């Protein structure tokens, strides 16, 4: 992953709520998979940059272009303007 320029959590981290439930269920039922999460600085505000980051990471992992993220970029800029982030 590092060779692709993908940052990973350097140690164990706590995943709670529905995301934690899904991963816990998978582990208990021997279902293989990964959890890919974007960092949320202000969870009460839509996180379009986190969505863009996840899409770009999946593109790197699969060597495929998933689509145009320019609309997400515009929405991220609108949120940043509105909330000053």
Secondary structure, 3 states (H helix, E strand, C coil): CHHHCCCCCCCCCCCCHHHHHHHHHHHHCCCCCCCCCCCCCCCCCCCHHHHHHHHHHHHHHHCCCCCCCHHHHHHHHHHHHHHCC
